[in-house]
Amino acid sequence: FPSHDTMDNKQATPTDLAYLAGIIDGEGWIGLQKRLLKKWVTYKPALRITNTDPNIINRVLEIWEGLGISGHVYENEQSPSVPNGKQILNVQLNKQTAILRVLDEVIPFLVGKKARAIMLKRFLDKTVDREEAFQAIRIANKKGVGESSEPTRKAQDEILGEDIVHTA
């Protein structure tokens, strides 16, 4: 996998953060995984970006590096390639401090995944009930029926309340 040392310890710029938000909106997954163990439930936050272009994955890594974060790149083992033969690549953050750092920086720029990001931030800041956060993010991550994004819009309204801006 190509090196991502090209930033030379450069700080992430507002342009970098806006780019990262766009990639997260388009190619990212913001979520909580719920695991049922013998006598308790755990919730594991994750931020993942999936793409077939190593240049995009490397750019994400560079921006994260500019935020003092390192991510893990792995190939998608379940679906090794898309029909055109390209390898599916993922870069993921699992550490809560790293996810929180990225969310703090990109939330102002997010559009489609803003509600999920805000709810995951609330979860990480421990300002919301864990199960409430899990359910809200789960609903927001559900695909709409057909072409409708109504379930996502409704979930965003519930998560953001008055914080969401509606446009015509």
VORORO-555515 format. One line per 10 residues: their letters; for each residue x, y negated, z negated of C-alpha. Coordinates in steps of 0.001 Angstrom, whole numbers, plus 500000, padded with zeros to 6 digits. Layout:
N
a = X:Y:Z; ...
END
This chain:
168
fpshdtmdnk = 500000:500000:500000; 501432:496595:500929; 503012:494449:498234; 501029:491616:496685; 503998:489657:495339; 503554:486771:497782; 502109:484272:495295; 505389:483955:493369; 503600:483338:490051; 501521:480569:491603
qatptdlayl = 498428:479517:489649; 495039:480230:491216; 493621:477073:492827; 489938:476065:493019; 490033:477188:496665; 491366:480593:495559; 488569:480886:492992; 485894:479921:495524; 487310:482516:497944; 487312:485151:495178
agiidgegwi = 483699:484306:494311; 482726:484732:497970; 484414:488125:498110; 482703:489174:494861; 479336:487977:496213; 479813:489904:499458; 481949:492913:498586; 481835:493120:494802; 480049:495052:492095; 479484:493560:488665
glqkrllkkw = 478077:496038:486240; 477821:497963:483032; 478109:501723:482941; 476209:503414:480139; 477574:506631:478695; 475719:508812:476257; 478116:510512:473899; 477179:513024:471198; 475842:510581:468616; 476263:507165:470190
vtykpalrit = 476007:505144:473380; 478900:503249:474958; 478764:500524:477589; 481696:500057:479928; 481897:496782:481884; 483509:496748:485311; 484209:494363:488158; 485000:496087:491462; 485647:494903:495002; 485435:497360:497885
ntdpniinrv = 486693:496719:501404; 488472:498428:504288; 490871:495533:504943; 494084:495820:502885; 494717:492085:503491; 491512:491189:501640; 492332:493567:498793; 495847:492104:498575; 494457:488561:498534; 492186:489473:495617
leiweglgis = 495191:490923:493785; 497184:487735:494444; 494422:485543:493026; 494061:487798:489990; 497831:487600:489532; 497484:483795:489589; 495056:484217:486677; 497524:486435:484795; 495580:489623:485571; 496590:492828:487300
ghvyeneqsp = 494065:495106:488949; 494151:498731:489958; 493824:499662:493642; 492471:503062:494534; 491095:504755:497606; 487456:505778:497582; 487609:509537:497061; 483883:510181:497542; 483819:508685:501027; 487416:508660:502296
svpngkqiln = 486701:506620:505419; 483994:504774:507274; 482937:505880:510782; 485671:503811:512457; 488272:505764:510472; 489326:502932:508180; 490176:503785:504589; 487818:502398:501935; 489830:500570:499258; 488706:499467:495815
vqlnkqtail = 490273:497114:493316; 488763:497185:489864; 489016:495524:486485; 487992:497471:483381; 489674:495466:480609; 487129:493220:478962; 489571:490310:478608; 490461:490475:482324; 486822:490653:483420; 485935:487740:481148
rvldevipfl = 488827:485671:482536; 487685:486252:486131; 484020:485583:485303; 484891:482345:483501; 486683:481159:486649; 484273:482306:489383; 480796:481820:487875; 480594:478186:489073; 481190:479399:492652; 479016:482540:492679
vgkkaraiml = 475673:482597:494475; 474249:486092:494970; 475808:487741:491936; 475730:484761:489593; 472982:486189:487353; 474832:489492:486919; 478064:487648:486155; 476379:485452:483542; 474724:488447:481874; 477984:490420:481828
krfldktvdr = 479719:487373:480332; 477023:487208:477646; 477584:490919:476985; 481357:490417:476701; 480888:487350:474485; 478535:489459:472325; 475777:486855:472610; 473179:489303:473945; 471964:492749:472932; 474004:495461:474685
eeafqairia = 470994:497436:475945; 469251:494241:477071; 472338:493312:479097; 472573:496825:480559; 468917:496813:481660; 469096:493295:483126; 472233:494082:485139; 470845:497465:486225; 467697:495798:487565; 469710:493051:489286
nkkgvgesse = 471952:495676:490932; 468979:497634:492336; 468510:497312:496063; 465349:495561:497173; 462691:497538:499011; 463159:497157:502759; 464400:493675:503588; 462893:492071:500474; 465187:490790:497758; 462251:490084:495422
ptrkaqdeil = 463450:492504:492668; 466828:490751:492627; 465219:487298:492581; 462901:488304:489714; 465841:489785:487756; 467855:486594:488319; 464972:484499:487035; 464749:486658:483907; 468510:486539:483284; 469058:482876:484006
gedivhta = 465741:481404:482920; 465961:477684:483515; 469604:477929:484651; 468691:479151:488141; 468186:476669:490945; 465490:477500:493485; 465797:476213:497024; 463137:476138:499720
END
